[in-house]
Amino acid sequence: IRHAPILNIRWRFQKNNDNGQVISYYHNTKDTMFCVVKAAKRIYKRAALLKVDSDDPIAVFTEKIKSKKKVSYIDDKHICRVLREAASSIYNIKSKEELSKFTAHSIRVGACVLLHSQNVTAEDIQFRLRWRSDAFRMYLRNIIQLAVKHTEVLNNA
């Protein structure tokens, strides 16, 4: 696993019932901070150190509960907490109502918007982000990157 540039993630259980679907990722040598392959290697190493059973999910961490360390799965509530802390810190959002809009789904929506802004086809967005329907289209936003691309197209016409 140390030098593997490709990572295949098998989605064992999904809401859309495409259980067992495999999505491949390639290492990001340009921006290693956002490299899925590198993150997966850290997750794998942490799971090995924490002696996670091979049949269990490996996305785990240790947390202190009642002054005892416990291995916990990374789940929706942990992701929401981290996203909301980041939103509060970065954007100075204090309203609980506003912060409640930051959910684990926000990551998928953000990826959808980013891929669309980079001219990734609707079919590729749908496949890579594991949507069965065209529901992802409702998340597409009018963002400045699209306005810039529009201007570039007009300038080259």
C-alpha positions as CSV (number, residue, x, y, z in Angstrom):
1,I,0.0,0.0,0.0
2,R,3.0,2.4,0.6
3,H,3.7,3.2,-3.1
4,A,0.3,2.5,-4.7
5,P,-0.8,5.5,-6.8
6,I,-4.3,4.1,-7.4
7,L,-7.0,3.4,-4.8
8,N,-10.2,1.5,-5.4
9,I,-12.9,2.2,-2.8
10,R,-15.7,-0.3,-2.5
11,W,-18.9,1.2,-1.2
12,R,-20.2,-1.7,0.8
13,F,-23.6,-0.2,1.7
14,Q,-25.2,2.8,-0.1
15,K,-28.6,4.5,0.1
16,N,-29.0,3.9,-3.6
17,N,-28.5,0.2,-3.1
18,D,-25.6,0.0,-5.5
19,N,-23.8,-1.9,-2.8
20,G,-20.3,-3.1,-3.7
21,Q,-19.8,-0.4,-6.3
22,V,-16.1,0.4,-6.8
23,I,-14.8,3.9,-7.5
24,S,-11.1,4.4,-8.4
25,Y,-9.0,7.4,-7.3
26,Y,-5.5,8.4,-8.4
27,H,-2.9,10.0,-6.2
28,N,-2.6,13.8,-6.3
29,T,1.0,14.7,-6.6
30,K,0.2,18.4,-7.1
31,D,-1.7,19.0,-3.9
32,T,-1.0,16.2,-1.4
33,M,-3.1,17.8,1.3
34,F,-6.2,16.9,-0.8
35,C,-5.0,13.5,-2.0
36,V,-7.7,10.8,-1.5
37,V,-5.0,8.1,-1.8
38,K,-2.8,9.6,0.8
39,A,-5.8,10.0,3.2
40,A,-6.8,6.4,2.6
41,K,-3.3,5.3,3.5
42,R,-3.5,7.3,6.8
43,I,-6.9,5.7,7.5
44,Y,-5.6,2.3,6.8
45,K,-2.5,2.8,9.0
46,R,-4.6,4.2,11.9
47,A,-7.0,1.2,11.7
48,A,-4.1,-1.2,11.8
49,L,-2.6,0.6,14.8
50,L,-6.0,0.5,16.6
51,K,-6.4,-3.2,15.6
52,V,-9.7,-2.8,13.8
53,D,-11.2,-6.1,12.8
54,S,-11.0,-6.9,9.1
55,D,-14.8,-7.1,8.8
56,D,-15.3,-3.7,10.4
57,P,-15.2,-0.2,8.7
58,I,-11.7,1.3,9.0
59,A,-12.7,4.9,9.3
60,V,-12.0,5.2,13.0
61,F,-10.4,7.4,15.6
62,T,-9.9,7.5,19.3
63,E,-12.0,9.8,21.5
64,K,-12.1,10.4,25.1
65,I,-15.4,9.4,26.8
66,K,-15.6,9.7,30.5
67,S,-11.8,9.9,30.8
68,K,-11.4,6.7,28.9
69,K,-10.1,6.4,25.3
70,K,-12.5,4.6,23.0
71,V,-12.3,3.6,19.3
72,S,-15.1,5.3,17.4
73,Y,-16.3,5.2,13.8
74,I,-16.1,8.4,11.9
75,D,-19.8,9.0,11.1
76,D,-22.2,11.8,10.1
77,K,-22.3,13.5,13.5
78,H,-18.5,13.7,13.6
79,I,-18.3,15.1,10.1
80,C,-21.0,17.6,10.8
81,R,-19.3,18.8,14.0
82,V,-16.0,19.4,12.2
83,L,-17.6,21.1,9.2
84,R,-19.6,23.4,11.5
85,E,-16.6,24.3,13.6
86,A,-14.7,25.1,10.4
87,A,-17.7,27.2,9.1
88,S,-17.9,29.0,12.4
89,S,-14.2,29.8,12.5
90,I,-13.6,30.6,8.8
91,Y,-16.9,32.5,8.0
92,N,-17.6,33.7,11.6
93,I,-21.0,32.0,11.5
94,K,-22.6,31.9,14.9
95,S,-26.2,31.2,14.2
96,K,-27.2,27.6,15.0
97,E,-29.7,27.7,12.1
98,E,-27.0,28.7,9.6
99,L,-24.5,26.2,11.0
100,S,-27.1,23.4,10.7
101,K,-26.9,23.8,6.9
102,F,-23.4,22.4,7.0
103,T,-23.8,18.6,6.9
104,A,-21.8,15.6,5.6
105,H,-23.8,15.9,2.4
106,S,-22.2,19.4,1.9
107,I,-19.0,17.7,0.8
108,R,-20.8,15.8,-1.9
109,V,-22.7,18.9,-3.0
110,G,-19.5,20.9,-3.1
111,A,-17.8,18.2,-5.2
112,C,-20.8,18.3,-7.6
113,V,-20.5,22.1,-8.0
114,L,-16.7,22.0,-8.4
115,L,-16.8,19.3,-11.0
116,H,-19.5,21.1,-12.9
117,S,-17.5,24.4,-12.8
118,Q,-14.6,22.5,-14.5
119,N,-16.7,21.3,-17.4
120,V,-17.0,17.7,-16.2
121,T,-19.9,16.0,-18.0
122,A,-23.2,15.4,-16.2
123,E,-22.7,11.7,-16.7
124,D,-19.3,11.8,-15.1
125,I,-20.5,13.8,-12.1
126,Q,-23.4,11.4,-11.7
127,F,-21.1,8.3,-11.9
128,R,-18.2,9.6,-9.8
129,L,-20.4,11.0,-7.0
130,R,-22.7,7.9,-7.1
131,W,-26.0,9.4,-8.0
132,R,-28.5,7.1,-9.7
133,S,-30.8,9.8,-10.9
134,D,-30.4,13.4,-12.2
135,A,-31.0,14.7,-8.6
136,F,-27.5,16.1,-8.5
137,R,-28.6,18.8,-10.9
138,M,-30.6,20.5,-8.2
139,Y,-27.3,21.3,-6.4
140,L,-25.6,23.1,-9.4
141,R,-25.1,26.8,-8.5
142,N,-24.4,30.0,-10.3
143,I,-20.8,30.5,-9.2
144,I,-18.1,33.0,-10.4
145,Q,-16.1,30.2,-12.1
146,L,-19.0,29.6,-14.5
147,A,-19.2,33.4,-15.2
148,V,-15.5,33.4,-16.0
149,K,-15.7,30.4,-18.3
150,H,-18.7,32.1,-20.0
151,T,-16.7,35.2,-20.7
152,E,-13.7,33.1,-22.0
153,V,-16.0,31.3,-24.4
154,L,-17.5,34.6,-25.7
155,N,-14.0,36.1,-26.1
156,N,-12.9,33.2,-28.2
157,A,-16.0,33.1,-30.4
